[in-house]
Amino acid sequence: MIDKKELSYGVGLILTFFVILFLMWSPLFGKDADGKGLNAFQAADNLFNSIAKGSSYFMEVMEEKNQVFVGKTFKASLELNNERWGAMAQTMLQAAGAGASLDGSTVHVEGDLGAVLQAAIIDSRDMFHNDGAKVGSRYGHGEPQARELLYVWNNLIKGLEKELNAQERFADAKHLGEVLSKSVEVGYNFYGIVAESAGSKAGILTFSLIFYIIYTLWWGMAILFFFEGLGLKMTAGKKKEA
């Protein structure tokens, strides 16, 4: 039997749930760097990225670890997949004091491992601090090419890590992997994001958690009232006597 009261509760909760969902998808929650409106999900993503950035800074630690590798020489041929990246890689490696020649999209390089990685860490540090213009200017480019330059570092270090593993220089290759994950990738991924601490955003974090719980329960109660209003109720079965 239809229970109009419970059905009306269910319909009301469902409608308000979707009204709130519509508002959450609307660009009402601030603006990005280009002035484009953000929806609630994009704003939340930015918030959590900012907090993650605040706890992901390892540049000075990696610079200190890298000192052990200054003076260690290496020689390798690294494929960059296209000639533009190859030319960028040649310029970057030469700026770090390495000898580098270009054959199409392949860079033949030899030099000081620690010095090359120091250059990559410094570029990553500047990108982490959102100073892409400084990174671009080092290699004759502008700020728009800064992330591309860091991506070239990513490809160079990955290729060199593979090459040194093949040469059985496992400790050196391990260090390359650490520079990649704790410097280059961090600088690339967090470029353009303002770092925040969790403590400084405690209020909005608490609100987000409480809202998530309430909003989830809201949908559950809406479905419960709706189907019970239609007469579909769950009842315990009778226990059969032996």
Helices and strands as residue ranges (DSSP letters): H 4-25, H 40-54, H 59-66, G 67-69, E 73-79, H 83-95, E 99-103, E 106-112, H 113-128, H 132-138, G 143-145, H 146-166, H 170-179, I 180-184, H 185-189, G 199-201, H 202-229
